[in-house]
Amino acid sequence: MTRWILALGEFDIQVVSPTAKKSQALTELLAAFPTTGMDVDQPDLPGELQEIALIEEPEWQLMFDGAASAGGGGIGIVLIGPESQVITKTCKLLYRCSNNEAEYEALITGLELAESKNVKRLFIKGDSWLAIQQLKGEFTVKEPALAKYRTKAQQILQNFQGYRLEHVVRSQNRYADALATLASKMDVRKDQHAVITVEAKGIMEAKPSNMKEDDWIVSIKSKLMEGKMADYKTVRHFHIEEGTLYFKAPTGVLARCLSKEEASCKVKEVHEQVCGMDGAPLARRLLWAGYYW
């Protein structure tokens, strides 16, 4: 330090302690470099990751079930999309298998179906407690026949972005169960396809007779609809169903009440059928056929 003082002594140098002017320095800096009021793009720093908006793929539901029988097994698959679209598939297994093998066959076929439809996220539901728990890793596989099935299922599951597994009771898996049972009972050979159409049908409505009702039929129907206890003995053996009057015999047989005109036609019809045959009299045969007058 002394050496430096001697060396600089010939120069006119004064040492002044600086004062704190932080706010003044900031004001002067802003005045020297004014902004235009516009945001300045900041350059990306090395190693900095840009924010990416992740779009989550919709989740589909896969219901599966398998059934084994002496004539070969059957599998049923129901694939339900996020917009309630339904894709079904059922197959006949042309070999004898256990119920657990049939369940795995259904699961693997369902996974392949979902993969072919470009499904990325899957919610898998089945009533096979063993298959679900083995895929979750909760149960071990001890049967050599099932080891290959679990391996195959695990390999396909890796192709999905995400999946969930849930065990459901049979009552919640009726659609897939019905398809599997149907396939196991059908006789379908290799390279054959059976097309089954299921239509919705309401309650059947009886077609009214075109013949005019007799007065006694109209009277009994009127008493039944009024429901008076005084007429109970008269109407207790009769019943109205969708506007048609029926007679209930002591044996429990129900017979439709006929007018005289319609009864004449039915007597001739039944007589021609049983003519020359031994057995019950014609009146009883008419009652068995469902007619009363």
C-alpha positions in Angstrom: 0.0 0.0 0.0 2.9 2.5 0.9 4.6 1.7 -2.4 1.5 2.7 -4.4 1.1 5.9 -2.4 4.6 7.0 -3.2 4.2 6.1 -6.9 1.0 8.1 -7.3 2.0 11.0 -5.1 3.3 13.1 -8.1 -0.3 13.2 -9.5 -3.0 15.6 -8.3 -5.5 12.9 -7.1 -8.2 13.5 -4.6 -10.1 10.7 -2.9 -13.9 11.5 -2.4 -16.4 9.1 -0.8 -19.4 8.6 -3.1 -22.9 9.4 -2.0 -25.9 7.1 -2.4 -27.7 8.1 -5.7 -29.4 4.8 -6.7 -32.8 6.4 -7.5 -31.1 9.3 -9.4 -29.0 6.8 -11.4 -32.1 4.8 -12.4 -33.9 8.0 -13.5 -30.9 9.0 -15.6 -30.7 5.6 -17.2 -34.4 5.6 -18.2 -34.0 9.1 -19.6 -31.0 8.0 -21.7 -32.9 4.9 -23.1 -36.6 5.8 -23.5 -39.1 3.1 -24.3 -41.8 3.3 -27.0 -44.5 1.7 -24.8 -44.3 -1.6 -26.8 -43.4 -4.9 -25.3 -40.0 -6.2 -26.3 -39.7 -9.8 -27.2 -37.3 -11.6 -24.9 -35.0 -14.1 -26.5 -35.2 -17.7 -25.5 -32.6 -18.5 -22.9 -30.5 -21.7 -23.5 -32.2 -24.7 -22.0 -35.5 -22.9 -21.5 -38.7 -24.9 -22.5 -41.6 -23.2 -24.2 -45.1 -23.8 -22.8 -47.1 -26.4 -24.8 -50.8 -26.7 -24.5 -51.5 -30.4 -24.0 -54.8 -31.7 -25.5 -56.1 -34.7 -23.6 -57.4 -37.5 -25.7 -61.0 -38.6 -25.0 -61.5 -41.8 -23.0 -63.4 -44.8 -24.5 -65.0 -47.6 -22.5 -64.3 -51.3 -23.2 -66.7 -53.9 -21.8 -65.7 -57.5 -22.4 -66.9 -61.0 -21.4 -66.1 -64.6 -22.3 -68.1 -67.8 -21.9 -67.0 -71.4 -22.2 -69.1 -74.3 -23.3 -68.7 -77.9 -24.4 -69.0 -76.8 -28.1 -66.4 -74.0 -27.8 -66.4 -70.7 -26.2 -67.7 -67.3 -27.1 -66.6 -63.7 -26.5 -68.5 -60.4 -26.4 -67.0 -56.9 -26.8 -68.7 -53.5 -26.4 -66.7 -50.4 -27.2 -68.3 -47.1 -26.2 -67.0 -43.8 -27.5 -67.0 -40.4 -25.7 -70.0 -39.4 -27.7 -72.0 -42.5 -26.8 -71.2 -44.3 -30.1 -71.3 -48.1 -29.6 -69.2 -50.7 -31.5 -70.0 -54.3 -30.7 -68.2 -57.5 -31.7 -68.8 -61.2 -30.9 -66.8 -64.2 -31.9 -67.1 -68.0 -31.7 -64.0 -69.7 -30.2 -63.5 -72.9 -32.3 -61.8 -74.8 -29.6 -62.5 -76.0 -26.1 -61.2 -73.6 -23.4 -61.7 -72.7 -19.8 -63.8 -69.7 -18.7 -60.6 -67.8 -17.8 -59.1 -68.3 -21.2 -62.4 -67.1 -22.9 -62.2 -64.0 -20.7 -58.7 -63.2 -21.8 -59.6 -63.9 -25.4 -62.4 -61.3 -25.1 -60.1 -58.8 -23.5 -57.4 -59.1 -26.1 -59.9 -59.0 -29.0 -61.4 -55.9 -27.4 -58.0 -54.2 -27.1 -57.2 -55.0 -30.7 -60.5 -53.5 -31.7 -59.9 -50.3 -29.8 -56.4 -50.0 -31.2 -57.8 -50.4 -34.8 -60.1 -47.4 -34.0 -57.1 -45.2 -33.0 -58.3 -45.1 -29.4 -55.6 -43.6 -27.1 -57.2 -43.7 -23.7 -59.3 -46.7 -22.5 -61.4 -47.5 -19.4 -61.6 -51.3 -19.3 -64.4 -53.0 -17.4 -65.0 -56.7 -17.1 -66.6 -59.2 -14.7 -63.5 -61.5 -14.6 -62.0 -60.8 -11.2 -59.0 -62.9 -12.1 -58.1 -61.3 -15.4 -58.5 -57.7 -14.0 -56.4 -58.4 -10.9 -53.7 -60.2 -12.8 -53.3 -57.2 -15.2 -53.2 -54.9 -12.2 -50.4 -56.9 -10.7 -52.5 -57.8 -7.7 -52.7 -61.6 -8.6 -49.9 -63.8 -9.9 -50.3 -66.2 -12.8 -49.8 -69.8 -11.9 -51.5 -71.5 -14.9 -49.1 -71.8 -17.9 -52.1 -71.5 -20.3 -52.9 -68.0 -18.9 -49.3 -66.7 -18.9 -49.3 -66.1 -22.7 -52.6 -64.3 -22.5 -51.5 -61.9 -19.9 -48.2 -61.2 -21.8 -50.2 -60.5 -25.0 -52.6 -58.1 -23.1 -49.7 -56.3 -21.5 -48.0 -55.8 -24.8 -51.1 -54.2 -26.4 -51.8 -52.0 -23.4 -48.4 -50.4 -23.9 -49.7 -48.9 -27.1 -52.2 -46.7 -25.4 -51.5 -43.3 -23.8 -53.4 -44.3 -20.7 -55.8 -47.0 -19.5 -57.8 -47.9 -16.4 -58.9 -51.3 -15.2 -62.1 -51.9 -13.1 -63.9 -55.1 -12.1 -67.7 -54.9 -12.4 -70.4 -57.3 -11.4 -72.2 -59.3 -14.1 -75.4 -57.3 -13.9 -73.4 -54.2 -15.0 -71.9 -56.2 -17.9 -75.0 -57.7 -19.4 -74.5 -56.5 -23.0 -71.1 -58.1 -23.4 -72.3 -61.2 -21.4 -75.3 -61.7 -23.7 -73.0 -61.5 -26.8 -70.6 -64.0 -25.3 -73.3 -66.4 -24.3 -74.9 -66.2 -27.8 -71.7 -66.8 -29.6 -70.9 -69.8 -27.4 -74.3 -71.5 -28.2 -74.2 -70.9 -31.9 -72.8 -73.4 -34.5 -70.5 -71.2 -36.5 -67.7 -72.7 -38.6 -64.4 -71.2 -39.6 -64.7 -68.2 -42.1 -68.4 -68.0 -41.5 -70.3 -65.0 -40.3 -73.8 -65.0 -38.7 -75.7 -61.7 -38.9 -78.2 -61.1 -36.1 -80.6 -58.2 -36.1 -82.2 -57.1 -32.9 -85.3 -54.9 -33.2 -87.2 -53.1 -30.5 -90.8 -54.2 -30.1 -93.5 -52.8 -27.9 -96.4 -54.5 -26.1 -98.6 -56.4 -28.5 -102.0 -54.9 -28.9 -105.0 -57.2 -29.5 -106.9 -56.5 -32.7 -110.5 -55.8 -32.0 -113.2 -58.0 -33.6 -115.2 -56.5 -36.4 -118.3 -58.4 -35.3 -120.9 -56.6 -33.2 -120.9 -57.5 -29.5 -124.1 -59.1 -28.1 -126.1 -57.3 -25.4 -124.9 -59.6 -22.6 -121.2 -58.9 -23.4 -121.9 -55.1 -23.4 -123.9 -55.5 -20.1 -121.1 -57.4 -18.3 -118.4 -55.0 -19.5 -120.5 -52.1 -18.2 -120.9 -53.6 -14.8 -117.2 -54.4 -14.5 -116.2 -50.8 -15.4 -118.7 -49.4 -12.9 -117.3 -51.7 -10.1 -120.5 -52.1 -8.1 -120.3 -54.7 -5.3 -124.0 -55.7 -6.0 -123.0 -57.1 -9.4 -120.0 -59.1 -8.0 -121.6 -62.6 -8.3 -122.6 -61.8 -11.9 -119.2 -60.6 -13.1 -116.7 -62.3 -10.8 -115.8 -64.8 -13.5 -115.2 -62.2 -16.2 -112.2 -60.0 -16.9 -111.6 -57.1 -19.4 -108.2 -56.9 -21.1 -107.6 -54.0 -23.6 -111.4 -53.7 -24.2 -112.0 -57.4 -24.8 -114.1 -59.5 -22.4 -112.7 -62.8 -21.1 -114.4 -65.6 -19.1 -112.2 -67.2 -16.4 -113.2 -70.9 -15.8 -112.9 -72.5 -12.4 -109.8 -74.3 -13.7 -108.2 -70.9 -14.5 -108.6 -71.1 -18.2 -109.2 -67.8 -19.9 -111.6 -67.7 -22.9 -112.6 -64.8 -25.1 -116.3 -64.1 -25.0 -118.0 -64.4 -28.4 -121.1 -63.0 -29.9 -123.7 -65.5 -31.4 -122.5 -64.7 -34.9 -118.8 -65.3 -34.2 -119.6 -68.3 -32.0 -121.4 -70.0 -34.9 -118.3 -69.6 -37.1 -115.9 -70.9 -34.4 -118.1 -74.0 -33.7 -117.9 -74.9 -37.4 -114.2 -74.3 -37.5 -113.4 -76.4 -34.4 -115.9 -79.1 -35.4 -114.1 -79.6 -38.7 -110.8 -80.0 -36.9 -111.9 -82.6 -34.4 -114.6 -84.4 -36.4 -114.2 -88.2 -36.0 -111.8 -87.8 -33.1 -112.5 -89.4 -29.7 -112.0 -87.4 -26.6 -113.6 -84.3 -24.9 -116.9 -82.9 -26.1 -117.0 -80.0 -28.5 -118.0 -77.5 -25.9 -115.0 -78.3 -23.8 -112.7 -78.2 -26.8 -114.0 -74.7 -27.6 -113.2 -73.6 -24.1 -109.7 -75.0 -24.4 -109.3 -73.2 -27.7 -110.0 -70.0 -25.9 -113.7 -69.3 -26.8 -116.8 -68.8 -24.6 -120.3 -67.7 -25.3 
